[in-house]
Amino acid sequence: MINVDKGDNIKIQYINLSYDFSKIVKKVNFSHLQLFLNSSNWGMIWKANKDGIDPDYIGAPKIGKTYAIGIKTGF
């Protein structure tokens, strides 16, 4: 009987994409304008065990993906 299983894994935890419109907004009297998109908990890409076990969530419910989109600006 084996009591230990491999826990090696590769996950995508956090992604942040942003674009800065600094050259465009100077014509509109803003000092800066940035559009951003954040996302987290994308899941596991690879795991060493063949049982499909995620070592972060043994016996607990998995956390769903989260998304946020926003605008940062200054005058």
C-alpha positions as CSV (number, residue, x, y, z in Angstrom):
1,M,0.0,0.0,0.0
2,I,1.4,3.4,-1.0
3,N,0.7,6.3,1.4
4,V,2.5,9.0,-0.6
5,D,1.8,10.3,-4.1
6,K,3.7,12.8,-6.2
7,G,2.7,16.4,-5.7
8,D,4.7,18.0,-8.5
9,N,2.7,20.4,-10.7
10,I,2.7,23.4,-12.9
11,K,-0.2,25.9,-12.6
12,I,-1.2,29.3,-14.0
13,Q,-2.1,31.3,-10.9
14,Y,-2.2,34.9,-12.2
15,I,-2.3,36.8,-15.5
16,N,-2.2,40.5,-15.9
17,L,-2.6,42.3,-19.2
18,S,-2.4,46.0,-19.6
19,Y,-2.1,48.7,-22.2
20,D,-0.9,52.3,-21.6
21,F,-2.5,55.0,-23.8
22,S,-0.1,57.7,-22.6
23,K,0.6,59.1,-26.1
24,I,-3.1,59.3,-27.1
25,V,-4.4,60.9,-23.8
26,K,-2.1,63.9,-23.8
27,K,-4.5,65.3,-26.4
28,V,-7.4,64.9,-23.9
29,N,-5.6,66.5,-20.9
30,F,-5.1,63.3,-18.9
31,S,-1.6,62.6,-17.5
32,H,-2.1,58.8,-18.1
33,L,-4.7,56.3,-19.1
34,Q,-4.3,52.5,-18.7
35,L,-6.7,49.7,-19.5
36,F,-6.1,46.4,-17.6
37,L,-7.4,42.9,-17.4
38,N,-6.5,40.6,-14.5
39,S,-7.4,36.9,-14.1
40,S,-6.5,34.3,-11.5
41,N,-6.8,30.6,-10.7
42,W,-6.5,29.3,-14.2
43,G,-5.7,25.8,-13.1
44,M,-3.2,23.1,-13.5
45,I,-1.2,22.6,-16.7
46,W,0.7,19.5,-15.7
47,K,0.8,17.2,-12.7
48,A,3.1,14.3,-11.9
49,N,0.5,12.0,-10.3
50,K,-1.8,9.9,-12.5
51,D,-4.7,10.1,-10.0
52,G,-5.7,13.7,-11.0
53,I,-5.0,14.9,-7.5
54,D,-4.4,18.7,-7.0
55,P,-2.2,19.0,-3.8
56,D,-3.6,22.5,-3.0
57,Y,-7.2,21.3,-2.8
58,I,-7.2,17.8,-1.2
59,G,-10.6,17.5,0.5
60,A,-11.5,21.1,-0.2
61,P,-13.6,22.7,-3.0
62,K,-11.6,24.2,-5.9
63,I,-11.6,28.0,-6.3
64,G,-13.1,29.2,-9.5
65,K,-11.5,31.5,-12.0
66,T,-11.7,35.3,-11.3
67,Y,-11.6,38.1,-13.7
68,A,-11.3,41.9,-13.3
69,I,-11.2,44.6,-15.9
70,G,-10.5,48.3,-15.2
71,I,-9.2,51.6,-16.2
72,K,-6.5,53.6,-14.4
73,T,-6.4,57.3,-15.1
74,G,-4.9,60.5,-13.8
75,F,-5.4,64.2,-14.5
